[in-house]
Amino acid sequence: MSKNQAEVISVYPNRVKISVDDLEDLKVAGETLRVGSYLRVFDNDSAVLIVIIENFSIEVTNEGERKYIIEAIPLGLIKDDKFIRGGDSIAIPPKKVEPASEEEIKKIFENSLEDEVKFSFSSLSGNPSINIPVDGNKFFNKHIAIVGSTGSGKSHTLSTILQSAISEKNGDFTLNNSHIILFDIHSEYKSAFPDANFIDISNLTMPYWLLNSEELEVLFLDTEANDHNQRNIFREAVVNNRKLKVGDDQVVKEKLHFDSPTFFDIDEVLQYVKNRNNERKKDNIIKWKDSVGEVFEDNEENISRLFVENLEGIGTSNGGVNGKLINFINRLENKINDKRFDFLLGKASKEVSFEDTLKNILGYVGDKNAHGNSNVTVIDLSGVPFEVLSITVSLISRIIFEYGYFYKKSRYQLDPQETLNNDAPVLLVYEEAHKYVPNSDLSKYRSSKKSIERIAKEGRKYGVTLLLASQRPSEISETIFSQCNNFIAMRLTNPNDQNYVKRLLPDTMGNLIEKMPSLQAGEALLVGDSVVLPTIVQIDKCHTPPSSNDIPYWQLWKSEWKDIDIEKIKNEWYK
């Protein structure tokens, strides 16, 4: 081999070994050679094999000469100006190796996708002039995971992706058709999306009567006690109250059940439970006395009175639950009277309609000409009490999943030949996802895990997909995380998290995965169905950043003592 050359010296099933005289003479797209750089291997015909450097080593010959040895993974062939995955057969004799040109690297990424599906939010790490597009359809119609330790740039990456998505348009109009619902657990994203439909505890109204059976029981019952009396009486009260509220429509009444998304009055349910706790029997018949002394039997005709009157049980023996519901009554009363839960159990929750709830979540808050509507709904969960955080996330997630299901069903009824399940698909973004879908069997997480796992497994069929962002991927439900097809893996320092992510990524990625602990802020390993090759990328800067910057402790501590308005903080605290 002549001086200042590089050539293939051996070939393995999944890598090639290259000998180099002088690394300084090899430059890749203007950058010094490093792990992750691209090389071109000359072939006899018009095709050029592109390989990516996996590692370096040095060999010393018998004569004392130092040879640089590069091991590289074959990626594919550039033939007729097109990049083709594979092409890992290299003929002997050895082939000459040179750095891949910037133009060749661009062909790998930019020429491999049609313009109408390209979606860009990053460039090649080390060379910002090489754009790394993904297939926008394959990126958003399959689930996405963004993982990275604190300070790796996760929030900025999330903002960049969503800002790019809502700004892309194929015509001259104000709003595109993107629908994004972002669960913001730390109140970071209002600044990143100033035009968003912003919902926080001050204007959040969720109807408790839309909760399903599991969510209702987690909220109102002591599920750990497994008290059948509580469960049976509560179900009986909710179902009977729903039936009373729908009026005289017998067909509708017969279809009603504990999970039905129809209104019931929680205060009336409480009164019903109080009356049942006072229930007494005589000759196996339950009788009641009202406030004016009238006595009546417990039957279907009189059941409505148990919801609205304070009754006294009449009889000689205790009923089946007499006196056994005190703890349940206290729990119900505490929840109903707790002002922190007003967004879920207050007056507004009784009055809000199903239609208004769905419109608000989906960003349909303007007029019919789309004025005032919004692509992004930011749901700030920072003020939601921890006891109902999981239930709130579960309810919103389930409403959106069922919106997708019933929208698809209605479209098919209008046109049985319809091939598009949903022409207004939705992306649900779970920031700090390990907070509400953890690898945990605790009952308080059961409802949110069930709702989000259902979306992970079935949501794509109905135009509802997920984006999970987390600094602790090993703590996320594996059922959900394993359904993700696109990964943006940023710097991860925790070994458990590194191993967890490695397990879910393709085996063919070689030492690229090993770079995760040493990635710079804003750098990420981009891998998945939407990108032509697993690649280390630099995420573009977002237009308006989230308020998640690190606090400059040392500069602040060195500055002059600052007065704090404790009274103002107290007033906010006590709201």
C-alpha positions as CSV (number, residue, x, y, z in Angstrom):
1,M,0.0,0.0,0.0
2,S,1.5,3.3,-1.0
3,K,2.0,6.1,1.5
4,N,-1.0,8.2,2.6
5,Q,-3.5,5.6,1.5
6,A,-6.3,3.6,3.2
7,E,-7.5,0.2,2.0
8,V,-9.7,-2.7,3.1
9,I,-7.5,-5.5,4.6
10,S,-10.2,-7.9,5.8
11,V,-13.9,-8.5,5.5
12,Y,-16.3,-9.9,8.1
13,P,-20.0,-10.7,7.8
14,N,-21.0,-7.4,9.4
15,R,-17.9,-5.2,9.3
16,V,-14.8,-4.3,7.3
17,K,-11.2,-3.7,8.6
18,I,-9.3,-0.8,7.0
19,S,-5.6,-0.1,7.3
20,V,-4.5,3.6,7.2
21,D,-1.0,5.1,7.0
22,D,-1.8,8.5,8.4
23,L,-5.1,9.5,10.0
24,E,-4.3,13.2,9.5
25,D,-4.6,12.8,5.8
26,L,-8.1,11.4,6.0
27,K,-10.8,14.1,6.5
28,V,-14.5,13.5,6.4
29,A,-16.7,16.3,5.1
30,G,-14.2,18.8,6.5
31,E,-14.0,17.1,9.9
32,T,-11.3,15.0,11.5
33,L,-11.9,11.3,11.4
34,R,-13.8,10.0,14.4
35,V,-16.3,7.3,15.5
36,G,-19.4,7.9,13.4
37,S,-17.6,9.3,10.4
38,Y,-18.4,8.1,6.9
39,L,-16.0,6.5,4.4
40,R,-16.4,5.4,0.8
41,V,-15.0,2.1,-0.4
42,F,-14.3,2.0,-4.1
43,D,-15.7,-1.0,-6.1
44,N,-15.0,-2.2,-9.6
45,D,-18.3,-1.0,-11.1
46,S,-20.1,2.3,-10.7
47,A,-21.2,1.5,-7.1
48,V,-19.5,2.9,-4.0
49,L,-19.9,1.2,-0.6
50,I,-20.5,3.7,2.3
51,V,-19.3,2.5,5.7
52,I,-19.4,4.2,9.1
53,I,-16.4,4.1,11.5
54,E,-17.1,1.9,14.6
55,N,-13.6,2.0,16.3
56,F,-9.9,2.7,15.9
57,S,-6.8,0.8,16.9
58,I,-3.1,0.8,16.3
59,E,-0.9,-2.1,15.0
60,V,2.9,-2.1,15.1
61,T,4.6,-4.1,12.4
62,N,7.8,-6.1,12.9
63,E,9.8,-3.2,11.4
64,G,8.4,-0.9,14.1
65,E,6.0,0.9,11.8
66,R,2.7,2.1,13.2
67,K,-0.5,1.3,11.3
68,Y,-3.9,2.7,12.1
69,I,-6.6,0.1,11.9
70,I,-10.2,1.2,11.4
71,E,-13.2,-1.1,11.9
72,A,-16.3,0.1,10.1
73,I,-19.9,-1.1,9.6
74,P,-21.2,-1.3,5.9
75,L,-24.3,0.9,5.5
76,G,-25.2,0.5,1.8
77,L,-24.3,1.4,-1.8
78,I,-24.5,4.6,-3.7
79,K,-25.4,3.6,-7.2
80,D,-26.8,5.8,-10.0
81,D,-26.9,8.6,-7.5
82,K,-29.2,6.7,-5.1
83,F,-28.4,5.2,-1.8
84,I,-29.4,1.5,-1.3
85,R,-29.3,-0.1,2.2
86,G,-27.2,-3.3,2.4
87,G,-24.7,-4.1,-0.3
88,D,-22.3,-5.6,2.3
89,S,-20.5,-8.0,-0.1
90,I,-17.0,-6.7,-0.8
91,A,-14.9,-8.5,-3.4
92,I,-11.2,-9.3,-3.0
93,P,-8.6,-7.9,-3.9
94,P,-8.7,-5.1,-1.3
95,K,-10.4,-1.9,-2.1
96,K,-9.2,1.6,-1.8
97,V,-10.8,3.7,0.9
98,E,-11.4,7.5,1.0
99,P,-13.4,9.9,3.1
100,A,-17.0,10.2,1.9
101,S,-17.7,13.6,0.3
102,E,-20.3,15.9,1.7
103,E,-22.3,15.4,-1.5
104,E,-22.3,11.6,-1.0
105,I,-23.4,11.9,2.6
106,K,-26.2,14.2,1.5
107,K,-27.3,11.6,-1.0
108,I,-27.6,9.0,1.8
109,F,-30.1,11.1,3.7
110,E,-31.7,13.7,1.5
111,N,-32.1,11.7,-1.7
112,S,-33.5,8.7,0.0
113,L,-36.9,10.4,0.8
114,E,-39.5,12.0,-1.5
115,D,-39.8,15.8,-0.9
116,E,-43.5,15.6,0.2
117,V,-42.7,13.3,3.1
118,K,-39.5,15.0,4.4
119,F,-39.6,16.4,7.9
120,S,-36.5,18.0,9.3
121,F,-35.5,19.0,12.8
122,S,-31.7,18.1,12.9
123,S,-28.4,18.0,11.1
124,L,-25.5,15.6,11.1
125,S,-23.5,16.0,14.2
126,G,-20.2,17.7,13.4
127,N,-21.5,19.0,10.0
128,P,-24.5,21.3,10.3
129,S,-24.6,21.8,6.5
130,I,-25.9,18.2,6.1
131,N,-29.6,18.1,6.9
132,I,-31.0,14.8,8.3
133,P,-34.7,14.5,7.3
134,V,-37.0,11.8,8.5
135,D,-40.1,10.4,6.8
136,G,-42.8,12.6,8.4
137,N,-45.5,10.0,7.9
138,K,-43.4,7.2,9.5
139,F,-42.3,9.5,12.2
140,F,-45.7,10.7,13.4
141,N,-47.9,7.7,12.6
142,K,-45.8,5.5,14.8
143,H,-45.0,6.2,18.4
144,I,-41.9,8.2,19.4
145,A,-39.6,8.2,22.4
146,I,-37.3,11.0,23.4
147,V,-35.0,10.0,26.3
148,G,-32.1,11.9,27.9
149,S,-30.7,12.8,31.3
150,T,-31.4,16.3,32.8
151,G,-29.5,18.9,30.8
152,S,-29.2,16.8,27.7
153,G,-31.6,19.1,25.8
154,K,-34.7,16.9,25.9
155,S,-37.2,19.8,26.4
156,H,-35.6,21.8,23.6
157,T,-35.7,18.8,21.3
158,L,-39.4,18.3,22.0
159,S,-40.1,22.0,21.4
160,T,-38.1,21.9,18.1
161,I,-40.0,18.9,16.8
162,L,-43.5,20.3,17.7
163,Q,-42.7,23.8,16.5
164,S,-41.5,22.4,13.1
165,A,-44.6,20.3,12.8
166,I,-47.1,23.1,13.3
167,S,-45.2,25.5,11.0
168,E,-45.1,23.1,7.9
169,K,-47.8,23.9,5.3
170,N,-48.6,22.8,1.8
171,G,-50.6,25.9,1.0
172,D,-51.3,29.5,2.0
173,F,-53.3,29.3,5.2
174,T,-52.9,30.3,8.9
175,L,-53.2,26.9,10.7
176,N,-52.2,23.6,9.3
177,N,-54.1,20.4,10.3
178,S,-51.8,19.3,13.1
179,H,-53.4,18.4,16.5
180,I,-51.0,18.1,19.4
181,I,-51.9,17.6,23.1
182,L,-49.0,18.2,25.4
183,F,-49.1,17.1,29.1
184,D,-46.8,19.6,30.8
185,I,-45.9,18.4,34.3
186,H,-43.4,21.2,35.2
187,S,-45.1,24.2,33.6
188,E,-42.3,24.6,31.0
189,Y,-44.0,24.9,27.6
190,K,-46.1,28.0,27.8
191,S,-43.2,30.1,26.6
192,A,-42.3,27.6,23.8
193,F,-45.9,27.7,22.4
194,P,-47.2,31.2,23.1
195,D,-50.2,30.7,20.7
196,A,-51.2,27.4,22.2
197,N,-54.6,26.6,23.8
198,F,-53.2,26.8,27.3
199,I,-55.1,24.9,30.0
200,D,-54.0,24.9,33.7
201,I,-55.7,24.4,37.0
202,S,-57.3,27.9,36.8
203,N,-59.3,27.0,33.7
204,L,-59.2,23.2,33.6
205,T,-62.7,21.6,33.8
206,M,-62.9,17.9,33.5
207,P,-66.3,16.2,34.0
208,Y,-66.0,13.5,36.7
209,W,-69.0,11.7,35.1
210,L,-66.9,10.8,32.1
211,L,-64.6,8.7,34.3
212,N,-64.8,5.0,33.7
213,S,-65.4,2.4,36.3
214,E,-61.7,1.9,37.2
215,E,-61.0,5.6,37.4
216,L,-64.1,6.2,39.6
217,E,-63.2,3.5,42.0
218,V,-59.5,4.7,42.3
219,L,-60.9,8.2,43.0
220,F,-63.6,7.4,45.4
221,L,-63.0,4.0,46.9
222,D,-60.3,2.7,49.2
223,T,-59.2,0.1,46.6
224,E,-56.6,-1.3,49.0
225,A,-59.3,-2.3,51.5
226,N,-61.2,-4.2,48.8
227,D,-64.5,-3.5,50.5
228,H,-67.3,-5.2,48.5
229,N,-70.1,-3.2,50.3
230,Q,-68.5,0.1,49.2
231,R,-68.0,-1.1,45.7
232,N,-71.5,-2.5,45.2
233,I,-73.4,0.4,46.8
234,F,-71.3,2.9,44.8
235,R,-72.0,1.1,41.5
236,E,-75.7,0.9,42.3
237,A,-75.8,4.6,43.2
238,V,-74.0,5.7,40.0
239,V,-76.0,3.5,37.6
240,N,-79.4,4.4,39.2
241,N,-78.6,8.1,39.2
242,R,-77.5,8.0,35.5
243,K,-80.9,6.3,34.7
244,L,-82.8,9.0,36.5
245,K,-80.9,11.8,34.7
246,V,-81.7,10.5,31.1
247,G,-85.5,10.8,31.7
248,D,-88.1,8.4,30.4
249,D,-86.3,6.9,27.4
250,Q,-86.6,3.3,28.4
251,V,-84.3,2.1,25.5
252,V,-81.5,4.4,26.7
253,K,-82.0,3.4,30.3
254,E,-81.6,-0.3,29.6
255,K,-78.3,0.3,27.9
256,L,-76.9,2.4,30.8
257,H,-74.1,0.8,32.9
258,F,-71.4,1.9,35.3
259,D,-69.1,2.9,32.4
260,S,-71.6,4.9,30.4
261,P,-70.4,8.4,29.5
262,T,-73.6,10.1,30.8
263,F,-74.1,12.5,33.6
264,F,-74.7,11.6,37.2
265,D,-74.8,13.9,40.2
266,I,-72.0,13.1,42.7
267,D,-73.7,15.0,45.5
268,E,-76.9,12.9,45.0
269,V,-74.7,9.8,45.0
270,L,-73.3,10.9,48.4
271,Q,-76.9,11.3,49.7
272,Y,-77.8,7.9,48.4
273,V,-74.9,6.3,50.2
274,K,-75.7,8.1,53.4
275,N,-79.3,6.7,53.3
276,R,-78.1,3.2,52.5
277,N,-75.8,3.4,55.6
278,N,-79.0,4.0,57.7
279,E,-80.9,1.2,56.0
280,R,-83.0,-1.1,58.3
281,K,-85.3,-4.1,57.7
282,K,-88.6,-5.5,59.0
283,D,-89.8,-8.9,57.7
284,N,-87.1,-8.6,55.1
285,I,-88.6,-5.3,53.8
286,I,-86.7,-2.1,53.7
287,K,-88.7,1.0,54.7
288,W,-87.9,4.7,55.0
289,K,-89.3,7.7,56.9
290,D,-88.9,11.2,55.4
291,S,-88.6,14.5,57.2
292,V,-92.4,15.0,57.5
293,G,-92.9,11.5,58.9
294,E,-94.2,9.7,55.8
295,V,-93.1,6.1,55.6
296,F,-92.6,4.4,52.2
297,E,-91.1,1.1,50.9
298,D,-87.7,0.8,49.2
299,N,-88.6,0.0,45.6
300,E,-87.9,1.1,42.0
301,E,-90.7,3.6,42.1
302,N,-89.3,5.4,45.2
303,I,-85.6,5.1,44.5
304,S,-85.3,8.7,43.3
305,R,-86.1,9.9,46.8
306,L,-82.9,8.2,48.2
307,F,-80.8,10.6,46.1
308,V,-82.4,13.9,47.2
309,E,-83.8,13.4,50.7
310,N,-82.3,12.7,54.1
311,L,-84.2,9.6,55.2
312,E,-84.4,7.5,58.3
313,G,-84.4,3.7,58.1
314,I,-87.4,2.0,59.7
315,G,-87.2,-1.5,60.9
316,T,-86.2,-3.9,63.6
317,S,-83.0,-5.3,62.2
318,N,-80.0,-3.8,60.5
319,G,-79.8,-3.9,56.7
320,G,-76.9,-5.6,54.9
321,V,-74.7,-2.5,55.0
322,N,-76.2,-0.6,58.0
323,G,-73.3,1.4,59.6
324,K,-70.6,-0.1,57.5
325,L,-70.2,2.8,55.1
326,I,-68.9,5.5,57.5
327,N,-65.4,5.4,56.1
328,F,-66.7,5.5,52.5
329,I,-69.0,8.5,53.3
330,N,-66.1,10.4,54.9
331,R,-63.9,9.7,51.9
332,L,-66.7,10.9,49.5
333,E,-67.4,14.0,51.5
334,N,-63.7,14.9,51.8
335,K,-63.2,14.6,48.0
336,I,-66.3,16.6,47.1
337,N,-65.5,19.4,49.6
338,D,-61.8,19.6,48.8
339,K,-61.4,22.8,46.8
340,R,-58.3,21.4,45.1
341,F,-60.5,19.0,43.2
342,D,-62.9,21.7,42.0
343,F,-61.7,21.3,38.4
344,L,-62.9,17.7,38.5
345,L,-65.8,17.6,41.0
346,G,-67.0,21.3,41.2
347,K,-70.0,23.0,39.9
348,A,-68.4,23.6,36.5
349,S,-67.7,19.9,36.1
350,K,-71.4,19.2,36.4
351,E,-72.4,21.8,33.8
352,V,-69.7,21.3,31.1
353,S,-70.9,19.3,28.1
354,F,-69.1,16.4,26.5
355,E,-68.8,18.4,23.2
356,D,-67.1,21.4,24.9
357,T,-64.7,19.1,26.8
358,L,-63.6,17.4,23.6
359,K,-63.4,20.7,21.6
360,N,-61.2,22.3,24.3
361,I,-58.8,19.3,24.5
362,L,-58.5,19.2,20.7
363,G,-57.9,23.0,20.3
364,Y,-61.3,23.8,18.7
365,V,-61.7,26.9,20.8
366,G,-62.3,29.5,18.0
367,D,-65.0,30.1,15.4
368,K,-66.0,28.0,12.4
369,N,-63.4,29.8,10.3
370,A,-60.6,28.5,12.6
371,H,-59.9,31.9,14.1
372,G,-58.8,31.3,17.7
373,N,-58.3,27.6,17.2
374,S,-54.9,26.1,18.0
375,N,-52.6,23.3,16.8
376,V,-51.2,22.7,20.3
377,T,-53.1,22.3,23.5
378,V,-50.7,22.6,26.5
379,I,-52.2,21.0,29.6
380,D,-50.3,22.3,32.5
381,L,-50.5,19.6,35.2
382,S,-48.3,21.4,37.7
383,G,-51.3,22.6,39.8
384,V,-53.2,19.3,39.7
385,P,-53.1,17.5,43.1
386,F,-50.9,14.4,43.0
387,E,-53.7,12.2,44.2
388,V,-55.7,12.8,40.9
389,L,-52.8,13.4,38.5
390,S,-52.9,9.9,37.1
391,I,-56.7,9.9,36.8
392,T,-56.7,13.3,35.0
393,V,-54.1,12.1,32.5
394,S,-56.0,8.8,32.1
395,L,-59.3,10.6,31.4
396,I,-57.9,12.9,28.8
397,S,-56.0,10.1,27.1
398,R,-59.0,7.9,27.0
399,I,-61.3,10.6,25.6
400,I,-58.8,11.2,22.8
401,F,-58.5,7.5,22.0
402,E,-62.3,7.1,21.9
403,Y,-62.6,10.2,19.8
404,G,-60.3,8.5,17.2
405,Y,-62.3,5.2,17.5
406,F,-65.7,6.8,17.0
407,Y,-64.5,9.3,14.4
408,K,-63.3,6.4,12.3
409,K,-66.6,4.6,12.8
410,S,-68.6,7.6,11.7
411,R,-66.4,8.1,8.6
412,Y,-67.0,4.5,7.6
413,Q,-70.7,4.8,8.1
414,L,-70.7,7.8,5.7
415,D,-68.5,6.0,3.2
416,P,-67.8,2.3,3.5
417,Q,-65.0,2.7,0.9
418,E,-63.2,5.2,3.1
419,T,-59.5,4.2,3.4
420,L,-58.4,7.1,5.7
421,N,-59.2,6.3,9.4
422,N,-58.8,9.8,10.6
423,D,-58.3,13.0,8.6
424,A,-57.4,15.0,11.8
425,P,-54.9,12.7,13.5
426,V,-53.7,13.6,17.0
427,L,-50.3,13.3,18.8
428,L,-50.4,12.9,22.6
429,V,-47.1,14.2,24.1
430,Y,-46.3,12.9,27.6
431,E,-43.5,15.0,29.1
432,E,-41.8,13.1,32.0
433,A,-43.8,10.1,31.1
434,H,-42.4,8.0,33.9
435,K,-44.4,10.1,36.3
436,Y,-47.8,8.6,35.2
437,V,-47.0,5.4,33.3
438,P,-44.3,3.9,35.5
439,N,-43.2,0.3,35.8
440,S,-45.4,-0.1,38.8
441,D,-48.4,-2.2,39.9
442,L,-49.7,0.4,42.4
443,S,-53.5,1.0,42.0
444,K,-53.0,4.8,41.7
445,Y,-51.2,4.3,38.3
446,R,-53.5,1.5,37.1
447,S,-56.0,3.7,35.2
448,S,-53.4,5.9,33.4
449,K,-51.3,2.9,32.5
450,K,-54.3,1.1,31.1
451,S,-55.4,4.1,29.0
452,I,-52.0,4.9,27.6
453,E,-51.1,1.2,27.0
454,R,-54.2,0.9,25.0
455,I,-53.2,3.8,22.8
456,A,-49.7,2.4,22.5
457,K,-51.1,-0.9,21.2
458,E,-54.2,0.2,19.2
459,G,-54.1,4.0,18.8
460,R,-52.4,4.0,15.4
461,K,-55.5,2.4,13.8
462,Y,-57.5,5.4,14.9
463,G,-55.1,8.2,14.2
464,V,-53.9,8.7,17.8
465,T,-50.1,8.3,18.4
466,L,-47.8,9.0,21.4
467,L,-44.6,10.9,22.0
468,L,-43.0,9.9,25.3
469,A,-40.3,12.1,26.8
470,S,-38.4,10.9,29.9
471,Q,-35.2,11.2,31.7
472,R,-35.8,7.7,33.3
473,P,-36.8,5.4,30.5
474,S,-36.1,2.3,32.7
475,E,-39.0,3.4,34.9
476,I,-41.6,3.6,32.1
477,S,-44.0,0.8,31.5
478,E,-42.2,-1.6,29.1
479,T,-45.5,-2.4,27.3
480,I,-45.7,1.3,26.2
481,F,-42.0,1.9,25.6
482,S,-41.6,-1.2,23.5
483,Q,-44.3,0.0,21.1
484,C,-42.2,3.0,20.1
485,N,-40.8,2.8,16.5
486,N,-38.7,6.0,16.5
487,F,-36.1,6.9,19.2
488,I,-34.3,10.1,19.9
489,A,-31.8,9.0,22.5
490,M,-29.8,11.9,24.0
491,R,-27.2,11.7,26.7
492,L,-28.0,9.0,29.3
493,T,-25.7,8.6,32.3
494,N,-27.6,6.1,34.3
495,P,-26.5,2.5,33.5
496,N,-30.0,1.1,34.0
497,D,-31.5,3.6,31.5
498,Q,-28.7,3.0,29.0
499,N,-29.2,-0.8,29.1
500,Y,-32.9,-0.4,28.9
501,V,-32.7,1.7,25.8
502,K,-30.0,-0.5,24.2
503,R,-32.3,-3.6,24.7
504,L,-35.0,-1.9,22.5
505,L,-32.7,-0.6,19.8
506,P,-31.6,-2.7,16.8
507,D,-28.5,-5.0,17.3
508,T,-26.9,-3.8,14.1
509,M,-26.1,-0.4,15.5
510,G,-22.7,-1.4,16.8
511,N,-20.7,1.1,18.9
512,L,-23.1,4.0,18.0
513,I,-25.1,3.0,21.1
514,E,-22.0,3.3,23.3
515,K,-21.8,7.0,22.6
516,M,-25.0,7.8,24.5
517,P,-23.1,8.7,27.8
518,S,-20.8,11.1,26.0
519,L,-23.2,13.0,23.7
520,Q,-23.2,16.8,24.0
521,A,-26.3,18.9,24.9
522,G,-28.5,18.8,21.9
523,E,-26.9,15.8,20.3
524,A,-28.9,12.6,19.9
525,L,-28.9,9.2,18.4
526,L,-31.8,9.2,15.9
527,V,-33.0,5.7,15.0
528,G,-36.2,4.2,13.8
529,D,-38.5,3.4,10.9
530,S,-38.6,7.1,9.7
531,V,-34.8,7.6,9.2
532,V,-32.8,5.9,6.5
533,L,-29.9,5.1,8.9
534,P,-29.3,5.3,12.6
535,T,-27.4,8.6,13.0
536,I,-25.9,10.9,15.6
537,V,-27.5,14.2,15.0
538,Q,-27.5,17.8,16.3
539,I,-31.0,18.9,17.0
540,D,-31.9,22.3,15.6
541,K,-32.5,25.2,18.0
542,C,-36.1,25.8,18.8
543,H,-37.7,29.1,17.8
544,T,-39.0,30.0,21.3
545,P,-37.4,27.9,24.1
546,P,-39.3,26.2,27.0
547,S,-38.6,27.6,30.5
548,S,-36.5,24.7,31.4
549,N,-33.0,26.3,31.5
550,D,-30.7,25.4,34.4
551,I,-30.6,27.9,37.2
552,P,-27.1,29.6,37.3
553,Y,-26.7,29.0,41.1
554,W,-23.1,30.3,41.4
555,Q,-23.8,33.6,39.6
556,L,-27.0,34.2,41.6
557,W,-25.3,33.3,44.9
558,K,-22.5,35.8,44.2
559,S,-24.9,38.6,43.5
560,E,-26.4,41.0,46.1
561,W,-29.0,39.6,48.6
562,K,-32.5,39.7,47.1
563,D,-35.7,40.4,49.0
564,I,-38.5,37.9,48.5
565,D,-42.2,38.8,48.7
566,I,-43.3,36.0,51.1
567,E,-46.9,37.4,51.3
568,K,-47.3,37.2,47.6
569,I,-46.0,33.6,47.6
570,K,-48.4,32.7,50.4
571,N,-51.4,34.2,48.6
572,E,-50.5,32.0,45.5
573,W,-50.0,29.0,47.7
574,Y,-53.4,29.4,49.5
575,K,-55.4,29.9,46.3
